[in-house]
Amino acid sequence: MTIIAEITTEKRDVYPVFRGLTELGVSNADLAEALEASPAAVAAWRSGEARMPARLIAFLTLILDSLVERKGSEAAVTASMFPGLPEAGQIRTVRARDNLQQQQAFNCGFDRAHMESGLRLFLNWRNRKVFTDTRFVGVERGRAADIGHLGVAAT
């Protein structure tokens, strides 16, 4: 390996869910607060230096799903009102959706208990309304829709 290759090597998020959340403007500080973890732990999970628990991955996947759904709805309304106006955030939403789909495929390998635990975390987080800024308004979906989406029962 040459010195140039060592210098230009880029750090890449291990899990697609992190890339999707970044596309939508969610910071490491936001993630640390949502996960009730330190920013150092979030950085270690992102880079793969530490293994992230499956329940937390499922939890973040649900947050990303909610945000992508909201952003997609906003883009559709904007496009219908202003057909000639290019939507700058639309590309970011499409990339976030791609990362969401990759993460959902990855999550298929999780057992049911991890997915249910992630769903409970998501429902508790949503009910606490930790984030009051507009990026997280779309997370306010009904409990039945969340349960139906995963096909699991939350207790």
C-alpha positions in Angstrom: 0.0 0.0 0.0 1.3 3.4 -0.9 1.3 6.4 1.3 -1.2 8.1 -1.0 -3.6 5.2 -0.6 -3.3 5.4 3.2 -4.0 9.1 3.2 -7.0 9.0 0.8 -8.7 6.0 2.4 -12.2 7.2 3.5 -14.0 6.1 6.5 -17.4 4.6 5.6 -20.4 3.9 7.8 -20.7 0.2 8.4 -24.5 0.2 8.4 -26.7 1.7 5.6 -29.1 3.1 8.2 -26.4 5.6 9.3 -25.8 6.8 5.7 -29.6 7.2 5.3 -30.0 9.2 8.4 -27.0 11.4 7.5 -28.7 12.1 4.1 -31.7 13.5 6.0 -29.6 15.7 8.2 -29.6 13.7 11.4 -26.4 14.4 13.3 -24.3 12.1 15.6 -25.5 14.2 18.5 -29.1 13.5 17.6 -28.3 9.8 17.3 -26.5 9.7 20.6 -29.6 11.3 22.3 -32.0 9.0 20.6 -29.9 5.9 21.5 -29.2 7.2 25.0 -25.5 6.6 24.3 -22.4 8.6 24.2 -21.2 10.3 20.9 -18.1 8.1 21.2 -20.2 5.0 21.2 -22.2 6.2 18.2 -18.9 6.9 16.3 -17.6 3.5 17.2 -20.8 1.8 15.9 -20.7 3.8 12.7 -17.2 2.9 11.9 -17.5 -0.7 12.9 -14.9 -0.4 15.8 -17.7 -1.7 18.1 -20.5 -4.0 17.3 -23.9 -2.4 17.5 -26.7 -4.4 19.1 -29.4 -5.7 16.7 -32.2 -4.1 18.7 -30.6 -0.6 18.2 -30.1 -1.2 14.5 -33.8 -2.1 14.2 -34.7 1.0 16.2 -32.7 3.3 13.9 -34.2 1.6 10.9 -37.7 2.5 12.1 -36.7 6.1 12.6 -35.2 6.2 9.1 -38.3 4.6 7.7 -40.5 7.3 9.3 -38.3 10.1 8.1 -38.1 8.8 4.5 -41.9 8.4 4.4 -42.4 12.0 5.6 -39.8 13.4 3.2 -41.3 11.5 0.3 -44.7 12.9 1.0 -43.3 16.4 1.2 -41.5 16.0 -2.1 -44.7 14.8 -3.8 -46.7 17.7 -2.6 -44.0 20.2 -3.6 -43.8 18.6 -7.1 -47.5 18.8 -7.6 -47.6 22.5 -6.6 -44.5 23.6 -8.5 -44.0 21.1 -11.4 -41.1 23.1 -13.0 -39.2 23.5 -9.7 -36.4 21.0 -9.2 -36.5 19.5 -5.7 -33.0 19.8 -4.2 -33.8 17.5 -1.3 -35.4 14.9 -3.5 -32.0 13.3 -4.4 -31.1 13.1 -0.7 -34.5 11.4 0.0 -34.0 8.9 -2.8 -30.5 8.1 -1.5 -31.9 7.8 2.1 -34.6 5.4 0.7 -32.0 3.3 -1.0 -30.0 3.0 2.2 -33.2 2.2 4.1 -33.9 -0.7 1.7 -30.4 -2.0 2.1 -30.7 -1.9 5.9 -34.1 -3.6 5.8 -32.7 -6.4 3.8 -29.8 -6.7 6.3 -32.3 -6.7 9.2 -34.0 -9.8 7.8 -31.2 -11.8 9.4 -32.2 -10.6 12.9 -34.4 -12.9 15.1 -37.8 -11.8 16.1 -36.9 -10.9 19.6 -34.4 -8.3 18.4 -36.9 -6.8 16.0 -39.6 -6.6 18.7 -37.1 -5.0 21.1 -36.2 -2.4 18.4 -39.9 -1.7 17.9 -40.5 -1.2 21.6 -37.6 1.2 21.7 -39.0 3.1 18.7 -42.5 3.3 20.3 -41.1 4.5 23.6 -38.8 7.1 21.8 -41.7 8.3 19.7 -44.0 8.7 22.7 -41.3 10.6 24.6 -41.1 13.1 21.7 -37.3 13.5 22.3 -36.9 15.5 19.1 -39.2 18.5 18.8 -37.6 20.0 15.7 -39.3 19.6 12.3 -37.0 16.9 11.0 -38.7 14.4 13.3 -42.4 15.4 12.9 -42.9 12.6 10.4 -42.0 10.1 13.1 -45.5 10.6 14.6 -47.2 7.7 13.0 -49.8 5.5 14.6 -48.9 2.5 16.8 -51.0 0.2 14.6 -49.1 1.2 11.5 -45.7 0.6 13.1 -46.8 -2.8 14.4 -48.4 -3.7 11.0 -45.2 -2.7 9.2 -43.0 -5.1 11.1 -45.7 -7.8 11.6 -44.8 -8.1 15.2 -46.6 -7.4 18.5 -45.2 -4.7 20.8 -45.7 -5.1 24.5 
